[in-house]
Structure formats: C-alpha cells, structure tokens
Amino acid sequence: MKDFHFQPANAHRVTVEGQEMLFHIPTTSLFSMDDLDRAVLDFAAAQEQGFSLQELSGAVDGAAQAAEKLDSFLGLDIINDGRPLKPERPPIEIENFPLTTIVLNVNTGCNLACSYCYKEDLAIPSKGQKMAFDTAKKSVELLLQENPDRDSYNIVFFGGEPLSNMPLIREVVAWSKPHFAALGKDVNFSLTTNATLLNERLVDWLDEHKFGLTVSMDGPKAQHDLNRKSVGGKGTYDAVAAKARMLLSRYKSKPVGVRVTLTAGVTQIHEIWDHLKNDLGFAEVGFSPVTSGDMDAFNLNGEELSVVFEGMKALGQHFLDEAKRGNNIGFSNMHQLMQDLWEGRSKALPCGAGVGMLAVNHDGGLNLCHRFVGSEMEEFGSVDTGIARTELASFIKARSDRTEKGCATCRIRNLCAGGCYHESYAHFSDPLKPAYHYCDLMRDWVDFGIEIYSQLITEAPEYFNDHISPRRAFGK
C-alpha cells in the first residue's frame, strides 16, 4: 500500500559551499541535511505514485532510522501520509482593518519633472492640489478609530513633493503629538523627499521631531540627471547632492536612507551604491527596478533586468564579505531579505497595503497605497464616509487566494506573495494578478539570498543580533 507521498511544493533544496540545505517553504525556514535526510528525500521524490514505509526502509537500509526521518518530514508536510494536502493558508477573510500607518498625499504638485514618474495626478507646483488640515485630521482619526488598541502609529507625508506643503505638515505634527500623548500613545512621522527644498532650519525641525527620512536620488551625476530633471528640463544632481550633504551632516535622530529608481540606462548597481553610501554618506541604499509603466522607454528590458540582478547579486556578495567582518554596508534590498529569513516571515500578502496601511488623496479618498493615489484604480472609501469594507475585504481575499495561480506551488510564495499590487496594475492593468513577469528573476534573487543567509548564519551569526534585529528601532 502506498501510504506516503512527497510534496515538492513545500521543499526546496539549495547547495551552499558544497553543503546541501533544505528550505522549508511554508515557514521560510532553512535546515541543514545529513546523508540520511538526502537519501529519504531522493527516494520520496522519485516515487511519483507514492511509497510505503517498507519500501523506504529497504531503500535507505534501516527501518528505525527511516521511520524517524519519515516522521520529521511528515511534521513539516514535506511528505504527506496519503491524505490530500491541506491548503497552506485559506484566502484572508477580513472584517476589521488593523491600521498602523496612514499616508497623507499632502500635495499633488512637485517642483521636479522626473521623466519616469508613475504619479497620474502629478502637477507643476503652481497647479498642485494641496490637502487641507481637516482632511489630514480626519485621516489620523480614522487610523485611531480602526485600531484603537495599539501603542504606536505612523503618519507618512507624501506627494508630489511633500515639503512643498510644509504648513500642513507642521500643523499635523503640532496637533498629532499632544493628541496621541493624551491617549497614552506614540506617533512616528516619516516622509520621502527629493531634497531640493531642504534648508538648515527645516532639517533641524525634522530632526527635532525625529522624522524617518528617505531621499529620492538615482546615483552619480550622469545617472541621476538622466531622468531626475527640473520643471525646466535641467538635471538636478548638483542641487540634490548639495542638499543631501547638508542634511546628512546635521541630521542625528535617525539614519537617512536613499531610494534609487532603476530605469533604462541606469543599471550600474555597485557604482550607484558606492557613490550614495560612501561618497555622500547615506545609511541605506535601496533599489527599485522599473519594469512596468505607461512609458515603455523607461522600463528595463529583459537584458537590462538581468544586468541589474547580476549587479545586485555582486553587491550582495560584497554585503556578505563585509558582514562577516561585522560591517553593514547599507544595502537595504539584501538587508530586508536577511530580515525576512531571520524572522521566518511567511507572507499571505506582499505588503500591508489595504490592511495595515492606507493612503489618502488630497481630497480624502482612500487608496491601497501611495502609488495608487491619483490613479484610475478604484478607491476604497474616504475619510468622510469611512472604509468601503466590503469592497476592500473582497480585494484582499481575492489577492490572497492562490488557487489556480502560479503562486500556489512557487517556492518563494511566502516571501513574495505575488509581488507588488501596483507593479501588477501597471503591467497587467489588474492588481489582483501576480507579477508573473518578475517571477524567474525573483526566484533567482531569493535563492541567492538563501545562500547568503546560510553562510552568514554559519560564519557570523552575531551579525543578526548586531545589525538585523535593531533595524526596526530606526523605523525602517
């Protein structure tokens, strides 16, 4: 009787420096394997019609050992005892939305005209639509109303260029801090800026209120000026670099990160990282490849994407070499992957958009995240009418349902969870569809990350306590 069946969708084997490891897909956990583990898995994988304990015992030459190993693999659901495999996780049914973060789109206007910008509602400064304080206040009250039992909350200011509506930001901070304090709760502020409107007085004010800051910058002058231009069409590197140096020399409350948008012609990963980290002094450098957008000229093609990922892997190897020496090089893409593996993170959804986070239009409309603000994607209520619960719950359930999707058996399904909603929206005009165009590269990237993690946890395990665990204290 064939009592047992191998479940390949739950096991992925990787080789790290000659040592074969087992990646347990449901829990994103990594296990070392001995000869008997390999023998059992080799045998089980070859038996398409299933196998019995007696057959396994004969194949590995030992009934007691075979039974012990079989029991451990049954516990991991890598081998199943003949019953149909239970769904790893059912689609998410949600009634309450445990918000922790509200993103305020404080102005649709921006003083730059970056050629690749995805913002559908972007306007020049004189025509920007600014959020009113009443709308911002209602947004924050919605945050507290939906999740009143938390100790800490996040308010994110976004645009356009958020610093172009500093009066509102100051007013929100001045109201929020005592309001949250009176409730016995903490509130954290953050924003992403192109840096051009910074001055010393403003930096000191942001420092006083401990903002989490991210600067948008694309690297050295040649790369940055390719797309990040002023409204008049001139490159902005000189102005942004000067402001960044001033910011980094004065800002003390938190590490400042930088976000790089990789587009056609901007693929020099190590050169960009080296300039932003070592020349300018940013604490972290994160890369965002553009593969989907209305303007095809800026999308990375297949060859360029391969160059980008090979560059990221080369920088990942440098990350490992320095990590073994106890150094953190500030490569946030690799850092995040290490954190996911270290914490055994298993995702049902790609991010907190629509569940822990909502973004608010200048006029109060509620969006999945900041990238959908001003788009033609349906809104999910407003700060005046509240969350459109039925519609948002239906969206979350549909996106988390892996039935008949490639994600159902993909080995990185619990780290990727189908990919970015907006990436799918831009590529397929459907945010419910997984980002299939990205799958092979992401699987290769995660496999590489598992190899890096395996070496790091073996050769320098203290790195995780020294650099990975404390990361959240900085609001990253």
ABEGO torsion letter per residue (X at the ends): XBABBBBAAABBBBBBGGBBBBBBAAAGBBBBBBAAAAAAAAAAAABAAEBBAAAAAAAAGEAAAAAAAAAAAAAAGABBAGBBBBBABBBBBBABBBBABBBBBABABBABBBAABABAABBBAAABBBBBAAAAAAAAAAAAAABAABABBBBBBBOEBAAABAAAAAAAAAAAAAAAAAAGBBBBBBBBBAGAABBAAAAAAAAAAGBBBBBBBAEBAAAAAAABBBAAGBBAAAAAAAAAAAAAAABAABBBBBBBBBBBGBABAAAAAAAAAAAAGBABBBBBBBABEABAAABBBAAAAAAAAAAAAAAAAAAAAAAAAGBBAGBAAAAAAAAAAAAGBBBABABABGAABBBBBAAGBBBABAAABGBABBBBEBAAAEBBAAAAAAAAAAAABABGBAAAABAAAAAAGGEBAAAAAAAAGBAABBBAAAAAAAAAAAAAAAAAAAAAAAABAAAAAAAAAAAAAAGX
